[in-house]
Amino acid sequence: MSTYRPPAGAMHRIEEPLRDSMTRRFGAVIWPSFFAAGVATIMFFAVVDPIALATITWPDVEITRLAGYSIGFFMFWLCTLSACLFTAMLIAPPLPAREPTPHRDGRE
């Protein structure tokens, strides 16, 4: 025989789910994409020299090695950011159903 009683209000359900702040949502998209872009940049430029890549792709433009690394990182970041953003959009909870607004003449 148990004499345990839960505290008052412990058995009530929360009606409205907690919402994440916008900063937290941005962080959940930007930070993983930044990390993935860093890893992709390291892996890519371990094999490819940015100066050799620049002479192949843009022979008339002189790009420094640091500029090549920077351009490559931001390109990888753009790709991974779009993938993370698309994933965040897919897993977002659906919007609540809106109640129909009555017409001006009183019809529904």
C-alpha positions in Angstrom: 0.0 0.0 0.0 1.5 3.3 -1.1 0.9 6.6 0.5 2.6 8.7 -2.2 0.7 11.6 -3.7 2.1 13.7 -6.5 2.4 17.4 -5.9 -0.5 19.6 -6.8 -0.6 20.4 -10.5 1.9 17.6 -11.4 -0.8 15.6 -13.3 -2.0 18.5 -15.4 -0.9 18.5 -19.0 0.7 21.6 -20.5 -1.7 22.9 -23.1 0.7 24.9 -25.3 4.1 23.4 -26.2 7.2 25.4 -25.3 8.7 27.4 -28.1 12.3 27.8 -29.0 13.6 31.3 -29.3 14.6 32.5 -32.7 18.3 32.8 -31.6 18.3 29.1 -30.7 16.8 28.2 -34.0 19.4 30.2 -35.9 22.1 28.6 -33.8 20.7 25.1 -34.6 21.1 25.9 -38.3 24.2 28.0 -38.5 26.5 26.1 -36.1 26.2 22.7 -37.6 26.6 24.1 -41.1 29.7 26.1 -40.0 31.2 23.0 -38.5 30.5 20.9 -41.6 31.9 23.6 -43.8 35.1 23.6 -41.8 35.5 19.8 -42.1 34.7 19.9 -45.8 37.2 22.7 -46.4 39.9 20.7 -44.5 39.2 17.6 -46.5 39.0 19.3 -49.9 42.1 21.5 -49.5 44.1 18.5 -48.2 44.0 17.2 -51.7 43.5 20.3 -53.9 45.8 23.4 -54.0 43.8 26.6 -54.2 46.3 28.3 -56.5 46.2 25.3 -58.9 42.4 25.3 -58.8 42.4 29.1 -59.5 44.7 28.8 -62.5 42.5 26.0 -63.9 39.2 27.8 -63.3 40.0 31.5 -63.7 43.3 31.8 -65.6 43.1 35.6 -65.9 42.5 36.2 -62.2 45.3 36.1 -59.7 44.1 34.7 -56.4 46.2 34.2 -53.3 46.2 30.9 -51.4 44.4 32.6 -48.4 41.7 34.0 -50.7 41.2 30.5 -52.3 40.8 29.0 -48.8 38.3 31.7 -47.9 36.3 31.4 -51.0 36.2 27.6 -50.7 35.1 27.8 -47.0 32.3 30.2 -47.8 31.1 28.1 -50.7 31.1 25.0 -48.5 29.3 27.0 -45.8 26.6 28.1 -48.3 26.1 24.5 -49.4 25.9 23.1 -45.8 23.8 26.1 -44.6 21.2 25.4 -47.3 21.1 21.7 -46.4 20.7 22.5 -42.6 18.0 25.2 -43.3 16.1 22.8 -45.5 16.2 20.1 -42.8 15.0 22.6 -40.2 12.1 23.6 -42.4 11.1 19.9 -42.8 11.2 19.1 -39.1 9.4 22.3 -38.0 6.1 21.6 -36.2 3.0 22.4 -38.3 1.3 25.7 -37.7 -1.8 25.6 -35.6 -5.1 25.5 -37.6 -6.6 28.9 -38.0 -10.3 29.5 -37.2 -12.3 30.7 -40.2 -13.0 34.4 -40.1 -16.6 35.4 -40.7 -17.5 37.5 -43.7 -18.5 41.1 -43.4 -22.1 40.3 -44.0 -22.3 37.7 -41.3 -21.9 34.6 -43.4 -19.5 31.9 -42.4 
